[in-house]
Amino acid sequence: MKAITHSKRFTRSRAGNFIYFLLILAAGLFTILPMLYSILTSLKPLDELMIFPPRFYPRRPSFNNFIGLPALLSNLTVPLSRYVFNSFFVTIVTTMGHIFVASMASYVLSKTKFKARYVINLIVQFALLYSAYTLAVPQYVIFAKLGMIDTYWVYILPYLPSTLGVFLMKQYMDDSIPESLLEAARIDGAGNFTIYRAIVMPMIKPAWLTMILFAFRDMWTVQPSGTIFSEELKTLPYVMSQVVNGGIARAGSAMAASVLLMIPPILVYLISQSNVMETMSSAGIKD
């Protein structure tokens, strides 16, 4: 006599799938709402910005806010191109430097053996608890002692040892790079730097692409906070913040400036988005 087996399906019904889809769609729309509002507001003429209650969408969309930005910024004491150069220079140099420093530190903490490794790992994890605001005063004192006030170093140096990059890359290396592979490379005569360059970095590509996204986002929006006084060293977000502070008459121009500042981080995200979830999962952050 044949035994009758019953299989249980753990899938949702069609109604459940539909509700689940609606919830995800609503969450996605809510997430992009601020960006959508900024884009629509940047297309509103001045008279539509003054109406009450405010309207979400423009009735007569116009690109005048974008067209008028160069004229609005034409009276700057420093050319706008200088601010653009400062932003790109600081962002690119700091991002690349952070990836290099964080990946090398992660390799040492994950794949080499020395007695202080466990203690340093704990220090890295505890350092994640501190915000940038708690470090502002000590950093200012250090920069002042080293004579780095009013230089590019005050943008670059604080982000190079960021512990988030070290933590994520170290966790990814622990999960994705087998010790046997590195031992085989050492037997073949490869040194630590050769292993790091030829084996480790290609294998942790999702991790450092994710960190490029985070670092680029943070550095693109950075503004001097009591450490930069020369106008020639200030970044593009600083100039755009002056437009934002111009009052309701400049609300459209302010939104246009905000939309333009969104473009580079969005482009970086589109390039690296496929690697973000893989890195977060390996680092133990995904639920």
Backbone as a ProteinNet text record, in pm:
[ID]
protein_1_A
[PRIMARY]
MKAITHSKRFTRSRAGNFIYFLLILAAGLFTILPMLYSILTSLKPLDELMIFPPRFYPRRPSFNNFIGLPALLSNLTVPLSRYVFNSFFVTIVTTMGHIFVASMASYVLSKTKFKARYVINLIVQFALLYSAYTLAVPQYVIFAKLGMIDTYWVYILPYLPSTLGVFLMKQYMDDSIPESLLEAARIDGAGNFTIYRAIVMPMIKPAWLTMILFAFRDMWTVQPSGTIFSEELKTLPYVMSQVVNGGIARAGSAMAASVLLMIPPILVYLISQSNVMETMSSAGIKD
[TERTIARY]
84.5	0	88.4	60.8	143.4	113	220.1	203.8	164.8	65.8	17.7	94.6	159	236.3	164.4	163.2	99.6	208.8	214.1	311.8	242.3	309.6	253.8	321	241.2	296.8	305.2	418.5	440.4	432.4	372.3	358.7	230.6	229.4	110	6.1	-117	-223.3	-207.8	-287	-281	-317.7	-417.1	-455.1	-341.3	-273.9	-160.3	-46.6	-19.5	84.8	49.1	-78.8	-122.4	-105.6	-144.6	-129.2	18	99.8	243.9	303	260.1	307.7	265.7	142.5	95.3	175.4	206.4	285.2	424.8	488.4	621.9	616.6	512.9	497.2	476.7	393.1	369.1	497.7	574.1	699.9	798.7	804.4	893.7	855.2	725.6	678.5	705.8	686.4	713.2	861.9	947.7	1091.8	1136	1079.7	1122.7	1044	950.3	867.1	948.9	1047.6	1125.3	1198.6	1257.6	1328.1	1230.6	1114.8	1014.5	963.4	943.3	897.2	1001.4	1129.7	1236.1	1237.7	1223.6	1225.5	1105.7	986.3	866.9	872.1	923.4	933.9	1033.3	1139.2	1238	1179.9	1068.9	1004.8	891.4	866.1	757.3	803.3	724.1	754.1	727.9	775.3	769.5	627.3	532	395.4	333.3	372.4	318.1	384.7	502.2	567.4	502	431.4	372.6	231.2	167.3	27.1	12.5	-103.3	-136.7	-280.5	-305.1	-206	-115.1	6.6	100.2	51.4	82.6	43.5	162.9	137.5	247.8	313.1	234.4	285.9	270.7	355.9	343.3	240.3	161.7	65.6	132.5	230.8	303.9	453.6	497.1	638.5	732.3	842.5	937.7	1079.1	1178	1318.7	1388.6	1310.9	1371.3	1458.7	1421	1502.6	1641.4	1650.5	1780.5	1856.3	1783.7	1847.9	1901	1830.4	1871.6	1981.9	2018.7	2123.9	2258.2	2307.3	2436.3	2436	2326	2318.9	2315.4	2249	2240.3	2375.9	2459.8	2591	2702.7	2666.6	2768.8	2843.6	2787.8	2851.4	2941.7	2975.5	3062	3203	3269.1	3407.2	3502.3	3465.3	3543.7	3459.3	3517.1	3437.7	3371.5	3252.9	3180	3261.2	3339.9	3421	3518	3560.6	3651.9	3581.3	3458.3	3381.7	3355.8	3324.9	3300.8	3427.8	3542.2	3668.8	3696.9	3676.6	3701.6	3616.8	3490	3401.3	3446.1	3473.9	3515.9	3653	3743.9	3878.5	3873	3803.5	3794.3	3721.4	3612.2	3532.3	3609.3	3672	3741.4	3865.5	3947.4	4070.6	4037.6	3939.6	3904.7	3844.1	3758.7	3696.2	3801	3890.1	3994.1	4089.3	4125	4213.2	4149.2	4020.5	3949.7	3942	3912.6	3905.7	4040.8	4148.7	4282.8	4317.7	4294.7	4328.5	4241.4	4109.7	4018.2	4041.9	4069.4	4091	4221.1	4326.5	4452.7	4438.3	4370.7	4349.5	4263.2	4162.4	4075.2	4151	4239.8	4318.9	4408	4469.5	4555.8	4474.5	4356.5	4275	4207.4	4183.7	4110.5	4200.7	4310.4	4387.8	4532.2	4570.3	4702.6	4685.9	4790.4	4783.1	4882.7	4828.4	4910.7	4827.7	4891.9	4824.8	4722.6	4746.8	4658.2	4538.1	4520.4	4413	4275.2	4251.8	4120.3	4090	4189.1	4169	4139.2	4213	4190.6	4052.7	4010	3874.1	3768.3	3787.6	3693.3	3695	3813.1	3822.6	3748.7	3763.5	3694.4	3543	3494.7	3350.5	3297.2	3371.4	3327.3	3334.2	3429	3440.7	3319.9	3246.2	3125.1	3017.6	3027.9	2926.6	2940.5	3056.2	3081.3	3039.4	2969.8	2930.5	3040.6	3030	3131.2	3130.9	3015.8	3006.8	3088.8	3097.3	3175.1	3325.1	3365.7	3507.9	3550.2	3455.2	3485.5	3589.9	3572.5	3665.6	3805.3	3819	3954.7	4020.2	3942.8	3999.8	4047.6	3970	4010.9	4141.9	4153.9	4277.8	4396.6	4376.7	4485.8	4524.8	4425.8	4455.7	4527	4484.1	4548.5	4694.1	4721	4858.3	4946.4	4888.4	4963.9	4968.3	4900.6	4901.1	4822	4716.2	4637.8	4507.4	4480	4358.9	4365.5	4253.1	4242.8	4324.5	4325	4387.2	4291.5	4322.5	4239.9	4245	4348.5	4365.1	4250.6	4188.5	4079.5	3955.4	3943.5	3838.6	3876.3	4002.5	4043.8	4075.7	4159.2	4212.3	4105.9	4001.9	3906	3833.9	3814.6	3737.3	3823.1	3953.7	4038.9	4030.4	4035	4028.9	3887.4	3786.1	3648.4	3632.5	3578.5	3570.7	3462.2	3362.9	3257.2	3315	3403.8	3464.6	3549	3624.6	3707.4	3619	3511.6	3422.8	3357	3299.5	3229.7	3325.4	3440.6	3534.9	3593.4	3617.9	3671.9	3571.7	3443.6	3340.5	3325.9	3335.3	3322.6	3439.9	3559.1	3677	3665	3614.6	3599.8	3510.3	3405.4	3305.7	3337.6	3413.8	3425.8	3563.6	3665.8	3801.5	3850.6	3864.1	3912	4061.3	4097.2	4237.7	4324.5	4266	4344.1	4394.9	4314.4	4356.7	4477.7	4475.4	4587.7	4711.6	4691.6	4805.3	4870.5	4790.6	4845.8	4927	4878.9	4953.2	5085.4	5084.1	5208.2	5308.8	5259.8	5349.3	5413.9	5339.7	5394	5489.1	5507.8	5603.9	5545	5412.5	5350.3	5360.3	5393.6	5398	5261.7	5253.5	5125	5067	5151.3	5097.2	5051.2	5124.2	5081.7	4949.3	4934.5	4808.1	4693.8	4721.9	4621	4578.2	4673.7	4644.7	4583.3	4636.6	4597.7	4485.1	4466.5	4365.9	4253.8	4291.4	4191.5	4103.6	4164.2	4085.1	3987.2	4025.4	3924.7	3810.8	3840.6	3737.8	3641.2	3685.2	3596.5	3543.4	3532.4	3483.5	3347.4	3248.9	3121.9	3138.2	3232.3	3250.9	3306.9	3412.4	3469	3385.2	3304.1	3209.7	3101.6	3059.4	2962.6	3021.9	3148.1	3212.2	3237	3257.6	3267.4	3137.2	3024.8	2894	2879.5	2909.3	2894.5	2989.6	3115.8	3214.8	3184.3	3145.6	3113.4	2993.7	2892.9	2774.7	2811.3	2891.8	2926.9	3014.9	3113.3	3207.4	3148.5	3053.9	2994.3	2914	2859.6	2776.7	2852	2982.4	3056.9	3069.7	3060.8	3078.8	3178.3	3255.6	3352.7	3282.4	3332.8	3271.2	3376.8	3411	3506.7	3651.4	3679.1	3817.7	3861.8	3767.7	3800.1	3747.5	3837.3	3799.2	3825	3914.1	3943.4	3830.8	3780.3	3670.6	3714.2	3842.1	3891.7	3899.1	3879.6	3886.2	3749	3645.2	3511.5	3451.1	3353.2	3297.8	3163.7	3115.8	2991.1	2869.7	2853.8	2738	2733.7	2850.2	2851.5	2786.5	2821.2	2762.3	2612.7	2575	2433.3	2354.5	2417.7	2348.3	2318.5	2403.9	2376.2	2253.8	2235.9	2115.8	1992.6	2003.9	1891	1849.1	1944.6	1914.7	1863.9	1834	1791.7	1645.2	1569.2	1428.9	1336.8	1206	1104.3	1121.9	1175.9	1193.5	1292.1	1379.9	1478.7	1448.2	1326.4	1292.8	1305.8	1261.7	1273.1	1417.9	1499.1	1641.1	1710.4	1668.3	1726.9	1697	1574.2	1539.7	1613.6	1630.7	1706.7	1851.4	1908.9	2044.9	2051.3	1949.9	1946.9	1936	1855.8	1842.1	1974.1	2045.9	2175.4	2275.9	2269.5	2361.6	2328.2	2203.3	2164.5	2225.8	2255.3	2287.8	2412.2	2527.3	2646.1	2628.1	2572.2	2552.1	2456.3	2354.4	2261.5	2332.8	2419.1	2494.2	2586.2	2651.6	2738.5	2655.2	2537.1	2449.8	2407	2371.9	2328.7	2439.6	2564.1	2676.7	2699.5	2682.5	2722.5	2606.1	2480.8	2366.6	2360.8	2404.2	2394.9	2485.9	2584.3	2680.1	2645.7	2551.6	2525	2464.9	2359.7	2292.9	2383.4	2467.1	2558.9	2657.1	2706.9	2800.8	2733.4	2613	2542.6	2507.9	2471.9	2440.5	2562	2677	2799.6	2845.1	2814.5	2856	2760.3	2654.3	2561.5	2463.1	2440.5	2350.4	2211.5	2202.5	2071.3	1996.1	1866.8	1785.5	1763.1
-119.1	0	124.6	213.4	333.3	430	482.2	585.1	715.8	778.5	904.4	1017.6	1095	1209.4	1337.6	1426.7	1556.6	1663.1	1742.1	1852.3	1982	2059.7	2186.1	2301.8	2386.4	2501.1	2619.3	2684.5	2799.8	2931.7	2928.1	3050.1	3122.5	3254.1	3333.1	3312.1	3346	3343	3462.2	3464.1	3577.3	3707.7	3700	3821.3	3867	3770.8	3806.5	3866.9	3810.7	3866.7	4008	4030.7	4163	4265.1	4227.8	4318.5	4346.1	4241	4256.3	4351.3	4337.4	4425.7	4569.5	4590.4	4725.8	4790	4711.1	4765.3	4806.1	4722.2	4754.7	4877.9	4884.3	4999.6	5127.7	5120.7	5238.7	5282.5	5185.4	5218.7	5281.4	5229	5285.7	5426.8	5450.4	5584.7	5683.4	5638.4	5726	5761	5666	5689.4	5793.7	5786.9	5880.1	6011	6024.9	6144.9	6273.6	6280.7	6405.3	6441.3	6342.1	6369.9	6416	6350.7	6389.8	6531.5	6565.2	6699.5	6804.7	6772.8	6867	6892.2	6785.5	6800.8	6883.1	6852	6925	7071.4	7097.2	7235.3	7315.4	7250.5	7321.3	7363.1	7303.7	7336.4	7437.3	7483.6	7577.5	7721.3	7801.9	7945.8	8012.6	8135.5	8203.6	8221.1	8252.4	8275.7	8149.3	8030.5	7906.3	7869.1	7925.6	7901.4	7980.8	8089.8	8179	8140.3	8049.4	8021.3	7941.3	7956.6	7881	7831.7	7703	7601.1	7561.9	7520.7	7487.3	7369.1	7371.5	7264.3	7172.6	7043.4	6946.9	6951.1	6965.3	6959.3	7096.9	7129.9	7258.9	7252.5	7358.4	7365	7415.1	7502	7554.5	7527.7	7404.3	7372.1	7454.9	7496	7580.5	7548.2	7564.6	7543.6	7674.9	7778.2	7908.8	7906.8	7823.7	7816.9	7761.6	7666.6	7612.9	7711.8	7775.1	7870.7	7990.9	8030.8	8149.2	8126.2	7999.9	7972.8	8037	8025.3	8089.7	8239.5	8308	8452.1	8480.9	8393.9	8413	8397.3	8310.1	8283.3	8359.3	8451.4	8521.3	8626.6	8671.2	8776.6	8722.9	8594.4	8537	8592.7	8610.4	8659.6	8555.6	8427.7	8317.9	8253.5	8221.2	8159	8029.9	8004.4	7882.7	7757.8	7762.2	7646.5	7606.6	7703.4	7670.7	7586.2	7620.9	7542.1	7401.1	7392.3	7260.8	7176	7238	7165.7	7118.7	7205.9	7168	7048.3	7048.4	6938.3	6807.2	6809.4	6686.3	6640	6733	6696.2	6632.7	6698.8	6647.1	6513.4	6503.1	6380.1	6262.4	6281.6	6170.6	6128.6	6225.7	6192.1	6123.4	6175.2	6117	5978.1	5961.6	5830.2	5725	5756.6	5660.4	5632.8	5737.7	5718.9	5635.1	5656.1	5578.4	5431.1	5402.4	5263.1	5195.2	5263.8	5206.9	5180.2	5279.1	5264	5157.9	5162.7	5069.1	4925.6	4906.1	4770.3	4710.5	4791.7	4740.7	4708.1	4795.4	4768.1	4644.1	4627.3	4510	4381.9	4387.6	4269	4227.8	4325	4294.6	4236	4293.6	4247.6	4113.5	4082.6	3960.7	3843.5	3870.2	3760	3751.8	3825.8	3809.9	3777.9	3727.1	3682.9	3761.3	3838.9	3904.7	3921.3	3937.4	3926.9	4036.7	4154.4	4267.8	4275.2	4176.8	4184.4	4189.7	4107.6	4104	4237.3	4295	4422.7	4533.7	4536.1	4639.5	4624.2	4500.6	4479.1	4535.1	4517.5	4574.7	4727	4786.1	4932	4983.2	4912.2	4951.3	4946.2	4842.5	4829.2	4935.4	4964.8	5069.6	5207.2	5226.1	5355.5	5385.4	5281.6	5303.1	5377.3	5377.8	5441.1	5592.5	5645.5	5788.8	5861.5	5973.4	6054.7	6157	6216.1	6313	6436.4	6468.7	6589.2	6576.9	6456.9	6439.8	6450.5	6433.8	6438.5	6574.2	6666	6792.5	6874.7	6887.3	6968.8	6906.7	6776.7	6717.8	6729	6709.7	6721.7	6863.9	6963.5	7102.2	7132	7083.5	7106	7041.4	6919.5	6849.1	6923.3	6966.2	7038.2	7170.4	7237.1	7363.6	7341	7236.7	7206.6	7170.3	7102.8	7059.4	7165	7277.5	7383.7	7349.8	7270.7	7227.7	7304	7400.4	7480	7555.3	7561.3	7630.7	7561.7	7429.4	7350.7	7237.8	7169.5	7056.7	6940.4	6937	6823.8	6812.8	6924.5	6917.7	6850.6	6845.8	6767.2	6619	6593.6	6458.5	6371.2	6420.3	6335.2	6275.4	6349.8	6289.3	6167	6159.5	6047.9	5927.3	5945.6	5832.2	5715.7	5739.2	5625.4	5588.6	5619.5	5588.9	5440.1	5411.8	5273.2	5191.5	5257.8	5183	5102.9	5164.3	5093.6	4976.2	4994.8	4886.2	4771.5	4803.7	4701.2	4619.9	4689.1	4618.3	4531.4	4586.6	4509.8	4392.1	4411.9	4302.5	4188.9	4220.3	4117.6	4045.6	4121	4059	3966	4006.9	3920.4	3792.3	3803.8	3685.2	3580.8	3627	3535.2	3486.6	3563.2	3533	3486.9	3503.1	3465.5	3350.1	3230.1	3115.4	3127.1	3080.4	3084.3	2995.1	2884.8	2792.9	2861.2	2953.2	3024.5	3112.3	3181.3	3268.1	3186.6	3071.8	2985.2	2932.5	2897.4	2850.4	2960.5	3084.6	3196.3	3219.4	3204.7	3222.2	3111.8	2990.2	2879.5	2906.1	2969.6	3002.6	3121.7	3180.6	3289.8	3428.5	3442.4	3575.1	3641.5	3768.9	3845.4	3901.5	3967.7	4020.1	4122.7	4212.1	4315.2	4254.1	4153.5	4086.6	4014.5	3947.3	3879.5	3980.8	4091.7	4196.5	4252.7	4279.6	4342.7	4245.9	4124.4	4033.1	3937.4	3913	3814.6	3878.6	3951.5	4002.3	4110.2	4212	4322	4277.9	4192.7	4146.6	4067	3992.6	3909.2	3988.8	4105.3	4187.1	4308	4295.1	4406	4458.9	4373.6	4429.1	4516	4480.2	4556.9	4694.8	4702.5	4835.7	4920.9	4858.3	4938.8	4998.7	4921.7	4974	5090.7	5077.7	5184.5	5307.7	5289.1	5404.3	5482.9	5411.1	5477.3	5557.9	5497.4	5566.3	5685.5	5664.3	5770.9	5886.2	5854.8	5960.3	6041.6	5973.3	6043.9	6138.4	6092	6174.3	6292.6	6268.4	6374.8	6474.5	6432.3	6524.6	6633.3	6602.4	6699.5	6768.5	6744.4	6799.7	6951.1	7020.1	7165.1	7199.6	7305.9	7343.8	7385.9	7340.1	7373.2	7430.8	7555.9	7624	7591	7522.5	7487.7	7543.1	7590.4	7649.4	7792.5	7888.1	8029.2	8092.9	8034.5	8086.5	8048.9	8147.9	8123.1	8029.2	8029.4	7947.1	7798.9	7763.6	7624.3	7567.5	7647.4	7600.5	7519.7	7435.6	7339.7	7386.6	7314.9	7350.1	7349.7	7251.6	7258.4	7386.3	7443.9	7569.8	7681.2	7690.8	7794.7	7772.1	7646.4	7617.3	7645.8	7629.3	7661.3	7810.2	7894	8037.3	8069.1	7993.2	8009.7	7967.5	7855.9	7804.9	7904.8	7978.3	8074.9	8208.1	8214.8	8341.4	8374.8	8290.3	8319.3	8257.8	8288.1	8226.3	8265.8	8383.9	8428.6	8340.3	8275.1	8187.3	8039.5	8009.7	7870.5	7782.6	7832.8	7754.6	7732.5	7837.7	7824.6	7732.2	7739.1	7650.8	7504.4	7476	7338.5	7295.4	7386.8	7353.9	7319.6	7395.4	7366.1	7231	7200.7	7072	6955.8	6972.9	6866.8	6842.3	6949.4	6933	6862.3	6891.3	6825	6677.4	6639.3	6498.1	6410.6	6468.7	6388.2	6301.8	6356.2	6269.7	6152	6170.7	6052.9	5950	5996.1	5901.4	5819.2	5882.8	5810.5	5705.7	5743	5647.2	5532	5562.9	5457.2	5360.4	5413.7	5327.2	5232	5275.2	5190.5	5080.1	5113.2	5019.3	4953.3	4976.6	4929.4	4777.1	4705	4558.9	4496.2	4571.6	4517.7	4550.5	4643.3	4690.2	4580.8	4513.2	4412.4	4292.6	4257.1	4145.5	4177.2	4299.6	4338.9	4344.7	4403.2	4413.8	4276.2	4183.9	4048.6	3980.8	3996.1	3934.2	3998.1	4126.1	4196.8	4175.3	4099.3	4070.6	4181.7	4271.9	4384.4	4353	4269.8	4235.6	4148.6	4178.1	4101.9	3960.2
0	0	0	-91.3	-101.2	12.3	60.9	164.6	97.8	154.5	98.4	164.9	85.1	137.8	101.6	193.9	173	175.7	72.3	68.1	106.3	183.9	231.1	158.5	101.6	31.5	126.8	121.1	209.3	132.3	14.2	-64.4	-27.1	-55.2	-27.6	-136.6	-105.4	-205.5	-299	-403.6	-496.4	-427.2	-340.5	-266.3	-176.2	-111.6	-27.4	-107.3	-224.4	-311.1	-356.2	-384	-428.3	-316.6	-195.2	-80.8	-53.7	-62.8	-41	-144.1	-269.7	-376.2	-349.9	-305.7	-276.9	-164.2	-59.8	50.9	5.3	-76.1	-126.9	-217.7	-302.4	-391.1	-311.5	-206	-122.8	-51.5	-0.6	65.9	-31.9	-155.1	-255.6	-294.6	-313.8	-348.4	-235.3	-111.6	2.6	10.8	-27.4	-21.6	-122.8	-244.2	-348.3	-345.4	-252	-247.4	-232.1	-139.4	-128.5	-257.8	-323	-448.5	-555.8	-563.6	-662.1	-635.8	-507.6	-472.4	-511.1	-489.2	-525.8	-675.9	-753.8	-899.9	-947.6	-893.7	-936	-892.1	-772.1	-724.4	-806.7	-852.4	-935.1	-1069.6	-1109.1	-1236.2	-1220.6	-1099.4	-1076	-1099.4	-1169.7	-1177.4	-1042.3	-1027.6	-898.4	-847.9	-936.9	-890.5	-832.2	-880.8	-825.3	-693.1	-667.5	-538.6	-426.6	-463.6	-363.5	-322.4	-394.8	-367	-237.7	-174.3	-52.6	-64	-34.4	4.2	-111.4	-81.2	-190	-272	-399.7	-490.8	-512.7	-514.9	-525.3	-662.7	-767.9	-904.6	-970	-1064.6	-1134.4	-1246.7	-1258.8	-1370.1	-1497.2	-1481.6	-1597.3	-1575.9	-1596.3	-1571.2	-1658.3	-1598	-1668.2	-1619.4	-1707.3	-1671.8	-1637.9	-1609.8	-1582.1	-1456.5	-1359.1	-1237.1	-1266.5	-1357.4	-1397.2	-1485.3	-1576.4	-1667.2	-1590.8	-1484.2	-1409.6	-1308.7	-1283.7	-1185.2	-1221.3	-1345.3	-1376.6	-1351	-1386.3	-1361.1	-1212.3	-1136.2	-992	-925.1	-982.4	-925.3	-995.4	-1085.8	-1164.3	-1084	-971.9	-893.2	-782.6	-788.5	-686.1	-698.6	-585.2	-587.2	-644.7	-634.5	-691.1	-801.2	-916.3	-1024.6	-978.4	-1032.5	-996.4	-1029.2	-1135.8	-1173.9	-1063.3	-981.7	-871.2	-765.8	-733.6	-636.7	-690.9	-820.5	-881.4	-875.2	-907.6	-900.6	-758.1	-660.3	-521	-480.3	-519.1	-480.7	-543.3	-673	-739.7	-690.2	-670.6	-623.9	-485.7	-393.3	-256.5	-255.2	-329.2	-328.7	-387.2	-501.5	-568	-491	-448.9	-375.7	-243.9	-170.8	-40.7	-57.9	-156	-179.2	-212.8	-306.2	-343.2	-226	-154.2	-38.7	70.1	92.7	194.4	156.2	30	-15.2	3.4	-31	-18	128.6	214.1	355.7	422.1	396.7	461.7	416	288	238	291.7	300.6	355	503.6	578.3	720.4	739.6	655.7	665.9	635.8	537.4	503.2	620.2	684.6	799.3	914.1	941.2	1053.3	1024.6	897.8	863.5	828.7	759.1	700.7	748.3	847.4	906.7	1054.6	1114.2	1253.6	1339.3	1429.1	1529.5	1655.5	1767.1	1896.2	1919.6	1868.4	1897.8	1803.9	1715.7	1616	1681.2	1780.9	1846.3	1914.1	1980.4	2049.4	1948.9	1838.2	1737	1673.6	1651.9	1599.4	1693.7	1823.8	1920	1915.8	1900.9	1892.1	1769	1657.4	1534.1	1553	1618.6	1638.8	1734.6	1841.3	1933.6	1867.8	1776.7	1709.8	1622.1	1581.3	1502.6	1581.5	1713.2	1797.1	1801.9	1763.1	1775.5	1648.7	1665.2	1550.8	1520.3	1401.9	1360.2	1449.1	1508.9	1590.7	1719	1774.7	1897.4	1871.6	1745.2	1710.8	1655.3	1639.5	1572.4	1648.9	1780.2	1858.8	1863.2	1894.4	1890.6	1753.2	1647.8	1513.9	1486.9	1531.4	1509.5	1582.7	1705.3	1781.7	1710.8	1660.2	1590.4	1463.2	1384.7	1262	1291.1	1396.8	1431.8	1471.7	1548.7	1589.7	1470.3	1371.3	1254.2	1144.1	1164.6	1064.5	939.7	952.8	837.2	819.4	907.2	892.1	759.5	691.9	564.1	454.5	456.2	348.4	309.6	200.4	157.9	256.7	340	432.2	531.8	566.6	664.3	605.7	473.4	409.6	404.8	368.7	331.3	451.9	542.2	649.5	741.7	784.3	878.2	823.2	691.4	636.1	601.2	584.6	545	643.6	775.3	869.1	912.6	830.7	867.6	900.4	1017.6	1064.2	995.3	935	866.4	750.2	673.2	562.4	608.4	716.1	769.4	816.8	886.7	940.7	828.4	729	621.6	539.3	505	424	501.6	629.3	710.3	720.4	742	748.2	614.9	505.5	373.7	345.4	385.2	366.4	448.5	569.5	654.4	588.4	519.5	464.3	323	246.5	103.5	58.5	141.1	98.6	184.8	129	207.6	239.9	358.2	399.8	310.4	260.7	177.3	50.7	-4.4	-125.3	-96.9	16	51.1	86.2	152.6	184.7	57.5	-42	-169	-236.6	-227.8	-287.2	-214.1	-81.3	-5.4	-37.4	-55.5	-92.8	-228.9	-319.5	-451.6	-447.5	-329.3	-316.1	-319.4	-317	-319.9	-182.7	-184.1	-60.5	-25.3	90.2	135.9	39.5	-12	-100.7	-232.9	-283.3	-406.4	-385.9	-271.1	-240.1	-230	-163.3	-147.8	-283.1	-370.6	-499.4	-599.7	-608.8	-715.7	-677.9	-548.4	-506.6	-426.3	-321	-227.4	-291.4	-351.6	-406.1	-515.4	-610.8	-707.7	-644	-536.7	-475.1	-388.2	-340.4	-255.8	-333.5	-463.4	-545.2	-499.9	-466.3	-417.3	-293.9	-205.9	-82.6	-111.7	-194.3	-214.8	-308.8	-395.8	-473.1	-383.2	-283.7	-187.1	-108.9	-68.1	7	-80.1	-210	-299.5	-297.7	-298.7	-292.9	-165.1	-50.1	77.9	88.9	50.8	64.2	-30.4	-154.5	-250.3	-201.6	-149.9	-99.3	13.7	108	223.6	184.7	98.3	64	-34.6	-117.2	-213.4	-142.6	-27.2	45.3	159	171.4	283	268.1	381.4	386.1	495.2	476.4	580.3	708	821.1	950	1043.9	1021.5	1108.3	1080.8	970.8	938.8	804.2	722	592.5	590.7	568.6	566.4	430.2	352	219.3	123.4	52.3	-41.8	-154.5	-187.7	-297.9	-262.7	-135	-92.5	-57.3	-68.4	-33.5	-148	-113	-208.7	-263.8	-363.3	-430.6	-337.4	-245.5	-154.6	-71.5	-39.6	35.5	-45.8	-174.4	-258.9	-274.8	-295.2	-312.8	-185.6	-70.2	55	65.7	4.4	3.4	-80.9	-189.1	-271.2	-192.8	-118.8	-40.3	65.9	122.2	229	176	46.9	-12.7	7.7	76.1	101.4	-1.7	12.1	-72.9	-219.1	-245.2	-382.8	-458.1	-383.1	-446.1	-422.4	-380.5	-350.6	-474.2	-589	-711.8	-751.5	-740.9	-772.7	-673.7	-546.5	-445.8	-477.1	-518.2	-554.9	-680.6	-774.4	-895.1	-859.4	-766.1	-721.4	-651	-570.2	-500.2	-597.8	-702.3	-803.2	-874.6	-907.3	-974.4	-883.9	-753.2	-659.8	-641	-670.3	-657.2	-766.7	-882	-1000.3	-982	-937.3	-924.9	-829.1	-706	-620.6	-680.1	-752	-814.2	-921.6	-999.4	-1102.1	-1039	-928.4	-859.1	-804.3	-752.6	-700.8	-810.6	-926.3	-1036.6	-1079.3	-1067.1	-1104.7	-1002.6	-873.5	-768	-695.6	-736.7	-659.7	-648	-751.1	-748.2	-644.6	-596.3	-500.4	-355.9	-334.7	-199	-112.7	-161	-80.7	-53.5	-149.5	-128.5	-17.1	-14.3	90.2	225.9	232.2	358.8	414.8	326.5	371	429.8	366.6	416.5	546.1	563.2	683.9	800.4	779.1	887.7	914.5	817.5	838.6	787	683.6	629.2	726.6	743.7	836.7	785.3
[MASK]
+++++++++++++++++++++++++++++++++++++++++++++++++++++++++++++++++++++++++++++++++++++++++++++++++++++++++++++++++++++++++++++++++++++++++++++++++++++++++++++++++++++++++++++++++++++++++++++++++++++++++++++++++++++++++++++++++++++++++++++++++++++++++++++++++++++++++++++++++++++++++++++++

